Amino acid sequence: MDAIEVEAAAAIRRFNRFHTRWVGALGGSLHGSGLSLTEARVLYELAQRDDWQAAELAKALDLDPAYLSRILQRFATRGWLDRSRSSADGRAWRLQLTDEGRAAFAALDGASEAQARSILSRLHRPEQAMLVDALATTQRLLSGERQARSHPIIREHQPGDIGWVIAAHGRLYAEDYGWDQSFEALVAEIAAKFLREFKPGRERCFIAELEGTPVGSAFVVEEDEATAKLRLVLVEKRVQGLGLGKALVREAVDFARSAGYRRVVLWTNDILHAARAIYIAEGFRLVAEERHHSFGQDLVGQNWELVL
């Protein structure tokens, strides 16, 4: 295994140790019920159905049939379980909890619920949501289940989106190109001016959203009566490859055309290869370029124009 796999394996084992201790599995009496973790899981499954067969239950829980048989015998001895021959297969046992068995399960289930609520009570609402999402992701990844790919949407900006635009630009350009905080300051100035001087019908911010989270942006602002300026086009790295950059630019161009502009202009730098490819595909042409030192880097700025 490489270093990343070694670290991941250690993390899984560390979580397993934490979780078994946290649920009380090491003491052999889950939630004070006198049941081991395995016995509690068998009781849970029996409470969900009245038509389990022993062999089927052993397979579903990946338990040794002889071990499961001993657990079922203990339940029967306590008066929790009725076992009868299956009418469909005389060789198989049909398993059903008695009223006493269901009462035992209700007590165990209530204790488990109380423990979960106690943990949640120590967390704020956003932390609770993070925990739920993390557990769902963990279960999906460890089980090997495939998640249906969600489809992003493109919408107009809402309160809070502009702050994300500024932060995302500062973070991504620092990570990918080493640009300093002066670039984030420039983005903040552009974004603040957009909000402060916003012209409905002539200007628009498009936000790409995936699963409730912003993942992309594009702004159309008024340069003059005939000219719109395309600004702050960005797509998060985790969703690159979905065509969002192209979709955002196309939405912006379509808006500029419908707003009555005769051309769209933009300024970028020659190192932004993916963005430049999108602009070229949409019909923009390079009209000027010059070298400059900005954001802590030596760059080549470019002006592009699209006639509508």
C-alpha positions, 0 to 999 in steps of 0.5 A: 500500500502507498502512504495514502492507503496506509493512512486511510486504513489506520483512520478506519481502524481508529474509527472502529475502535472509537465506535465500538467503545462509544456504543458500549460494545466492549462491555458485553451489555449494550445500553445496560440490556445485558446483551452483546452487540451481536445479540442486540442486532439479532433482536433488532432484526427479529423485531422488524419481521415476523417471518424470518427463517434461521438460515436466512437471518444467519446469511443476512447478518453474516453470522455462523449458523451455530452461533446464531442458533445459540443466541436464538436458544437464549432468547427462547429460554428467556421467553422472547422467541417462538420457533415453529416449523415453516409451512413452506419448508418443513426443514426450516424454523420460522422465528417470531418475537413474543410479547416479552421479546418485543418489550425487551426490544422496545427497552433496548431501542429506547435506550439507543434512541436516548443515547443518540439524542443525548449526543445530538443535544451537545451539537449545534444545528449546523453540526448536527447536519454535518454529522448526518451528512458525514454518516451517510457518506461514510455508509455509502463509501464503505458499503460500495453503494453507488450514489446517483449523480446529482445535477447542478442548477444555475440560478440568480444570486441569493443573500450569502452567495457573494461572500462565497464568490469572494472566498472561493476566488481567493482560495482557488487562485491561491491554491492553483496559481499562487496568487496573493491576497491582493487578488481576493481584495480585487474580487471583493471590490468587484463584488461589493460594487455589483451589490451596491450599484446593482442594475436589475435587468442590466446586470446579473450574477449567475450561481451554479449550485449542486446539492444546495451548495454554490460551486460556480459563478459568472457575473454580467455587469454594465460597462456602458450602454452597448457593452456588457462585461463578463466577470468572476467566472469560476468553477470549483475543482470538485465539479470541473468536467461537468460542463459548468463553466461553459454553461455559466458563460452561455447563460451570461452571454444569453442574458447580455443579448436579451438585455440589449447589449451589442457586445460582451467584453472580458479581461483574463490572463493567458495562464487560465487555459480552461477558461480561455478555451470556453471563451473561444468556443463561445465566439470571443476573440482576443483583441489585446494583451499586455504583460503585468505584475499583479497578485504577486506574479508576472502575468500576461493579461488579455482582453477578449470581445464577443459581438452579439 
